[in-house]
Amino acid sequence: MTGLTEVRDRVRRHLVGRGRELDLVLAAVAAGRDLLLEGPPGTSKSTLLRAITAEWGIPLVFVEGNADLTPAKLVGHHNPARVLREDYSPENFVDGPLLEAMRGGGFLYVEEFNRAPEDTLNTLLTAMAEREIAVPRVGRVAALPTFRVVASMNPFDNVGTTRLSTSVHDRLCRLAVGYQDDAAERGIVALRAPLAGVDPLLYERLAADAVAVTRATRTHEDLRQGSSVRGAIDLTLVAGQLLGLAEVASASDPGYPDVVFDAMVVALSGRIFLDETVETTPERVLRTIWEDHFVLQPAAAAPG
């Protein structure tokens, strides 16, 4: 691995904000530690890891934690057809994501870590503690020095999750990753959702509105969880197409707010989660957010 300062400076070119989080993640993995990233979806966790592993030239192996992630799926299996022809041997073993990361010296990124079964987590604990694992009929597989386990979990989602044991927590460093501020999220939208051919002033207003209404979903009293900046990205892209269909050329056009609301329904209604105690719909919640932004507080819609 090259010097951390040089790596940090190069990785920053691929990110909007996240300077502190980048420093902390780099410090942890460079120190040889495995890491738990705790935060809602859409907070640049995978973007950070992808940029770091690309800079170091090592694999980033994704795996989703769920009830179907058995130790066998995590570690790997023998090819059934070859077993019938040749019997069991190391040569016909198909690596699972854990062995792929260990042999390649990469990061194993386990999303929804707290949804994985306990015996699967125990397998991971062995790999983290010993940096090697014993595979029946294959032998011991040792990890390259750059191998790391990086896990993520959403603190706002408790449905179908399990409480992690103290032994799991004891093996992992932890970093909470929250949403970025308004300015950073506007920068992300500008990077991920450019609209060629749209007037720059109209685009600036649209991106600001998309970020504002998306951020409002995170604090609405009827919602258990709001949308990440991905919602603002999709809202901007969908609204950009609707602007052309509605022949809206400026934010002062009377039809502009309606375009934004229609895009909100498409981009955000599936990304917000109602509180179990309320009787409403995602569309009604989005309508109240839209009215607050465009009717009750129209000045808040202006960028800057």
N, C-alpha and C positions, 0 to 999 in steps of 0.2 A: 504494500500500500504506500502511495506517495504521501507527502506531508499533509497533515490535516488542514493547514491554512490554505494551501493550494487547492485541495479538494473542495473545501468549503466555498472558496471564491468561484470555482468553476460550476459547482452545483447551484449556487445562487442565481446563475444566469437562467436557469430553467424554472425558477420559482417566482411567485409573486408573494412577497412577505415571507413569513415563517423563518426569519433569521435566527431567533432564539431557539425555536424547535430544531432547526437544522443543526445548530451547534451542539445541543444536548443529545440528539440522536447520534451524530457523528462521534461525540465523546464516548457514549456508551458502547457502541459497536466497535470502535477502535480499541477500547479497553478490554475487549473480549467478552462483553456482557450480552446476555440475551435480554429482550426488551418487550414490555407490554405497553402498547399505545392505546390509551383509553379516551374515546371521544365519539361523537356522532358521525354518521356517514358524511362524505363530501367535505372533509376537513384536511385534505391533502396528505393523508397518511401514506397511501400507496405512491403518490407522486414523489414524496420525499425519498422513499425507499428505492423507487425505480431510478431516480436521478443518482443516488449514492452508488447503487450497484453498477449502473452503467459507467460511472466514472472509475470505479475500481475494476471493471471488466470481469465481474463475477455474476453468476445467475441469480435471478430473483424468481423463486418458485412459489406460486400461489396455491393455496388450498383453502377451501371453505369449511369451517367447522359446522357440523350438523350431526344429527343422530346416526346418519349413514357412514360417517367417517370412522370406520373400524380400524384397529391397529393394522390389519392386513392391507387395507386400502392405503393407509399412510406409509407403511414400510414397502409393500410390493407383493408380488406373487409369482409363482412359477407358471410359465406358459403351458396351458393344459394340453394343447396339441403336441408340443415337443415332449412333455412328460410321458404321454402315451407312446411316443416313438423311442425316446431316449432315456426314460426314467428321470428322476430329479437330479439336477446338477446346477452348479453356480452359473453355467453358461445360459441356461434357459430361464433364469430368474429375471423378471421384469421389475425394474426399480419403481417404487412409488415415490411420491414427492419428497418424503423425508430422506431416503437414500439418494435421490437425485441431487438434493441440496448438499448432503454430506459429501458425496463423491466429487461434486463440482465446486465445493468450497463456497457455496452461495448462501443467500438468506432464504430460509423457509418462512414465508409470510402466511400465518394462519389467521384468516378473517373470522369474525364471530367465534372467537376462541372459547368463550364460555358456553357454546352450544355443543361442543365435542363431548363424546362419552368419556367417563372417568378412566376406563382402561386405555383409551387412546392418549389421554393426557399423561398417564403413567409412562407410556412408551416414549412420549416426548421428554418427560422428566429424565428418563435414563439417558437419552441422547444428549440432553443439555448437561447432565452431571458428568457423564463419562466421556463425552465427545466420540463415542463409538457405540455400536449396537451389535448384538449377536443375532444373526438371522438363521433359523433352522435350515439345514441342508445347503447353506451358503457359506457360513462362517462369520467371522467378525468383520464389520465394516467400520473403518475409522474415518472420521471427518477431517477434511483439510482445515488448516488453521483459520481460514476466513469464514467458516461455517457459523451461522447465527440463527437462532429462532427468534422471530419477531412476531408477536401476537397482537391482535386488536380486538376490542370489544366496545359495544355501545352501552354506556351507562344508563341510557334512557329506555332501554328495551329489556324488560324482564320476562317476557312471554317465551316459554320454552327454553329458558336458560338454566344453568346450574351454578351454584355458588362454588367458586374456586377454593380449593383447600389451602391451608397455610403453607403446605410444602410446595405448592405451585407458586404461590406469591413469593416464597422465599428464594426461588430460583430466578426470579425476573426483576429487573429494574422496571420502573414504571414512569410514564410520562403522560399527563393529561393534555389532550390536544383539543382546543375549543374552536369555535368559529372565529374568523378574522373580522377586523373592523370594516366599516362601510367602504372606506377608500380602497382597501386591499381587495374586497370583493368586486368592486367596480373594475379594478385592474384585471382580475381574473376573467370577468365577463368580456372585457375588451380583447383579451388574449384568446379566449376560447370561442367567442361568438361574434366575429367580425361580420359586418353586413356590407358587402360591396354594393355601391350604387346608392346607398342611403345617405341623405344629407348629413354631414358631420354633427350639426347642431341637433338634428332630430335623433341621431344615434346616441349622442351624449345624454339627452333627456330620457330616451328609452332605456338605456343601460342603467341610469340612476333610478328610474321608476321600478325596473325589474328587480334590482337589488333591494330597494326599499320595501316593496310589498313582500318579497321573499323573506327578508329579515323579520317583518312583522308577524309572519306565521310562527316564529319561534317564541313569541311572548304572548300570543293570543290565549285568553283564559279558557277557551273551549278545546284547545289542542294539547295533547300529551307530548307530541313532538312535531316540530315544524320542518321546513325544507332546508336542505343545504344549498350552497351556491350553485349546485348543478341545476336546481330549479330555475334560478335566475338566468343561467346560460340558455336553457331550453326555452324559457319565456321570451328571451330576446330573439332567439332564432325563429320561433313560431310567429311572434309579433312582426318580425321583419317581413315574413311572407304575407301576413294579413294586411300590413300597410299597403302593399302593392295591390292586393285584391280589392281593398276598400278605397283605393286611390287617395290615401291620406299622405300628404307630402310634408306636413309640419305638425309639431306638438300642439299648436294653437287650433288646429282643425277640430271642429266639434266631435268628429268621429274617433279621434285619437284615444280618449279614455275607454271607449267601448272595445277598441282593438286590444288594448292592454288587458281588459277583463277577460275577453275570449281566450287570449293567450294564457292568462292565469289559470283558467279552468283546465286547459289541456296540459299545461306544464306542471301545475302544482297540486291538483286535486288528488293525484295518486301518491304524492310524496308527503302529505300531511296526515297525521293520525289523531283522530278525535279522542277526547277524554271519555272514558267509559261511562261517566255519570251524566253526560249531556245528551239531549235528543235534538240533533241537528244533522246537517249534511256538510260534506267538504265544500260544496258549491255555495252554501249559505254563509259559511265562515269566510270564504274568499270574497264574497260580495260585501260583507261588512268591512273587511280589510280594504277593499277597493274604494268603498264609499268614504272611509276615513281618510284615505290618501288623496282622492280626487275631489271629494265633495266637501268634507268637513275641514280638511287642512290642505287646500290646493297649493299653498305656498311651499309646503314640504316636498312637493313633486319636483320643484326646480333643482337641478344639480348644483353642486357647489357648497 
